[in-house]
Amino acid sequence: MRNALRAVLVAAIALAGATHAMAAAVTPDAARQYMTDLGNRAVDTIARQPDPAARRGAFIAMMLDTLDFDALGSFAVGKIGRAATPEEKRAFKPLFAAYVIDVAIQRFGDAQLKSFGLGSAAPQPNGDVKVFTRLVTSDPAPMEVHWRVHDSNGQPRITDIEVAGYSLAMHYRGDFERAGIGTMSAAINRLKELTKASTSLQTVQQALR
């Protein structure tokens, strides 16, 4: 399980990239084109950032552009999120985003994408499109990764990443369940503890205002 999570987060960093406008309905062809653009921009960005600090800053910005933290966070907290107040939702989002980004950078910030290839793009029952890619990174073995792409307010965003059937969204949901979190305020308090020494929280808070 640890190796699978590692692969998921390596993939999240390796192909994080800037978004571009898209029609409201995400078609398989549009999702594949989005992932093509995403991969090209990720390769270019990494190549331009040899300095670790600069690369870390680029990773933070790219993950904020790419991952749909609203969808990912809502799935992670599950049913307790339905009773959350607007204030709790506003407090939760930047803390959750910073936590996801910090974990990825801490463990896999040196991973570098060398090349990628695209395969199938399959529509999902909920309207997402699952795009298959094969990534060659600085890790010894290539990774086969599925990316769930959906429309978020007219912009394509990644809502989940799957490696060998292991889901990033399911991992973070399991985090809250194993901790026995039963209210949104408890989830916020846990995230505050987890992000006390965050390297990305300030940037995330400014970006998500």
C-alpha positions as CSV (number, residue, x, y, z in Angstrom):
1,M,0.0,0.0,0.0
2,R,2.8,2.4,0.8
3,N,4.4,1.8,-2.6
4,A,1.1,2.4,-4.3
5,L,0.6,5.7,-2.5
6,R,4.1,6.7,-3.3
7,A,3.4,6.1,-7.0
8,V,0.1,8.0,-6.9
9,L,1.8,11.1,-5.3
10,V,4.8,10.9,-7.7
11,A,2.3,11.0,-10.5
12,A,0.5,14.0,-8.9
13,I,3.8,15.9,-8.8
14,A,5.1,14.7,-12.1
15,L,2.1,15.8,-14.2
16,A,0.9,18.8,-12.3
17,G,0.4,21.7,-14.7
18,A,-1.5,24.8,-15.7
19,T,-5.2,24.5,-16.7
20,H,-6.8,26.1,-19.8
21,A,-10.4,26.9,-20.6
22,M,-12.7,24.1,-21.8
23,A,-16.3,23.6,-22.8
24,A,-18.7,22.6,-20.0
25,A,-18.9,19.0,-21.1
26,V,-15.6,17.2,-20.9
27,T,-15.4,14.8,-23.8
28,P,-12.9,11.9,-24.0
29,D,-11.0,13.8,-26.8
30,A,-11.0,17.0,-24.8
31,A,-9.7,15.2,-21.7
32,R,-6.9,13.5,-23.7
33,Q,-5.9,16.9,-25.2
34,Y,-5.9,18.4,-21.7
35,M,-3.6,15.7,-20.4
36,T,-1.3,16.1,-23.5
37,D,-1.0,19.9,-22.7
38,L,-0.6,19.1,-19.1
39,G,2.3,16.7,-19.6
40,N,4.1,19.0,-22.1
41,R,3.9,21.9,-19.6
42,A,5.1,19.7,-16.7
43,V,8.2,18.6,-18.7
44,D,9.0,22.2,-19.6
45,T,8.5,23.5,-16.1
46,I,10.6,20.9,-14.5
47,A,13.4,21.4,-17.0
48,R,13.4,25.2,-16.3
49,Q,13.6,24.7,-12.5
50,P,17.0,23.1,-11.6
51,D,17.0,24.8,-8.2
52,P,15.1,22.7,-5.6
53,A,13.5,25.7,-3.9
54,A,12.3,27.1,-7.3
55,R,11.0,23.6,-8.3
56,R,9.1,23.3,-5.0
57,G,7.4,26.7,-5.6
58,A,6.5,25.6,-9.1
59,F,5.1,22.3,-7.8
60,I,2.9,24.2,-5.3
61,A,1.5,26.5,-8.1
62,M,1.0,23.7,-10.5
63,M,-0.9,21.4,-8.0
64,L,-3.1,24.3,-7.1
65,D,-3.9,24.8,-10.8
66,T,-4.5,21.1,-11.5
67,L,-6.2,19.3,-8.6
68,D,-9.8,20.0,-7.8
69,F,-9.4,20.4,-4.0
70,D,-13.2,21.0,-3.6
71,A,-14.1,17.7,-5.1
72,L,-11.2,15.8,-3.4
73,G,-11.8,17.4,0.0
74,S,-15.6,16.7,-0.2
75,F,-14.9,13.1,-0.9
76,A,-12.3,12.8,1.8
77,V,-14.6,14.0,4.6
78,G,-17.6,12.1,3.3
79,K,-21.0,12.6,5.1
80,I,-19.6,15.0,7.7
81,G,-19.0,17.5,5.0
82,R,-22.8,17.8,4.3
83,A,-23.4,19.4,7.6
84,A,-20.5,21.8,7.3
85,T,-21.2,25.6,7.6
86,P,-19.9,28.0,4.9
87,E,-17.3,29.2,7.4
88,E,-16.1,25.6,8.1
89,K,-15.8,24.9,4.3
90,R,-13.7,28.1,3.8
91,A,-11.4,27.1,6.7
92,F,-11.1,23.5,5.6
93,K,-10.1,24.0,1.9
94,P,-6.7,25.7,2.2
95,L,-5.7,23.5,5.2
96,F,-6.6,20.3,3.2
97,A,-4.9,21.6,0.0
98,A,-1.7,22.5,2.0
99,Y,-1.7,19.1,3.6
100,V,-2.0,17.2,0.3
101,I,0.7,19.3,-1.3
102,D,3.1,19.2,1.7
103,V,2.9,15.4,1.9
104,A,3.6,15.1,-1.8
105,I,6.5,17.5,-1.8
106,Q,8.1,16.1,1.4
107,R,8.1,12.5,0.0
108,F,8.5,12.9,-3.7
109,G,9.6,16.5,-4.5
110,D,12.7,15.3,-6.4
111,A,10.7,13.1,-8.8
112,Q,11.2,14.4,-12.4
113,L,9.1,13.6,-15.4
114,K,11.2,12.5,-18.4
115,S,8.5,11.4,-20.8
116,F,4.8,10.4,-21.0
117,G,2.5,8.6,-23.3
118,L,-1.3,8.7,-23.6
119,G,-3.7,5.8,-24.0
120,S,-7.4,5.4,-23.7
121,A,-9.9,8.0,-22.4
122,A,-13.0,6.4,-21.0
123,P,-16.2,8.2,-19.9
124,Q,-17.3,7.4,-16.4
125,P,-20.9,7.0,-15.1
126,N,-20.5,10.3,-13.0
127,G,-19.5,12.3,-16.0
128,D,-15.7,12.2,-15.4
129,V,-13.3,11.0,-18.1
130,K,-10.6,8.5,-17.0
131,V,-7.4,9.1,-19.0
132,F,-4.7,6.4,-19.1
133,T,-1.0,7.5,-19.2
134,R,2.4,5.9,-19.0
135,L,5.0,8.0,-17.2
136,V,8.7,7.7,-17.2
137,T,10.2,9.6,-14.2
138,S,13.4,9.6,-12.3
139,D,12.2,6.5,-10.5
140,P,13.6,3.2,-12.0
141,A,10.3,1.8,-13.2
142,P,7.7,3.6,-15.4
143,M,4.2,4.1,-14.0
144,E,0.8,3.4,-15.5
145,V,-1.6,6.1,-14.2
146,H,-5.3,6.8,-14.6
147,W,-6.3,10.4,-14.2
148,R,-10.0,11.4,-13.6
149,V,-10.7,14.6,-15.4
150,H,-13.9,16.6,-14.9
151,D,-15.4,20.0,-15.5
152,S,-15.1,22.5,-12.6
153,N,-16.8,25.8,-13.4
154,G,-15.8,25.7,-17.0
155,Q,-12.2,24.5,-16.3
156,P,-10.9,21.0,-16.5
157,R,-9.5,19.7,-13.2
158,I,-8.2,16.4,-12.0
159,T,-10.4,15.0,-9.3
160,D,-8.6,11.7,-8.6
161,I,-5.4,9.8,-9.6
162,E,-5.2,6.0,-9.6
163,V,-2.1,3.8,-9.8
164,A,-2.5,0.0,-9.8
165,G,-6.1,0.5,-8.6
166,Y,-5.0,2.7,-5.6
167,S,-6.9,6.0,-5.4
168,L,-5.6,9.3,-4.0
169,A,-9.1,10.3,-3.1
170,M,-9.6,7.0,-1.2
171,H,-6.3,7.4,0.6
172,Y,-7.3,10.8,2.1
173,R,-10.8,9.6,3.0
174,G,-9.2,6.7,4.8
175,D,-7.0,9.1,6.7
176,F,-10.0,10.8,8.3
177,E,-11.9,7.6,8.9
178,R,-8.9,6.0,10.7
179,A,-8.6,9.0,12.9
180,G,-12.2,8.7,13.9
181,I,-13.1,12.2,12.7
182,G,-16.8,12.7,13.2
183,T,-17.4,16.5,12.6
184,M,-16.1,19.1,10.3
185,S,-14.6,21.1,13.2
186,A,-12.6,18.0,14.2
187,A,-11.3,17.6,10.7
188,I,-10.3,21.3,10.6
189,N,-8.5,20.9,14.0
190,R,-6.7,17.8,12.8
191,L,-5.5,19.6,9.6
192,K,-4.3,22.6,11.7
193,E,-2.1,20.2,13.7
194,L,-0.8,18.5,10.5
195,T,0.0,21.9,8.8
196,K,1.7,23.6,11.8
197,A,5.1,23.5,10.0
198,S,3.6,23.7,6.5
199,T,5.9,24.9,3.7
200,S,3.0,25.7,1.4
201,L,0.1,26.9,3.6
202,Q,0.8,30.6,3.2
203,T,1.0,30.3,-0.6
204,V,-2.1,28.1,-0.6
205,Q,-4.1,30.5,1.6
206,Q,-3.2,33.5,-0.7
207,A,-4.1,31.5,-3.8
208,L,-7.5,30.3,-2.5
209,R,-8.8,33.6,-1.1
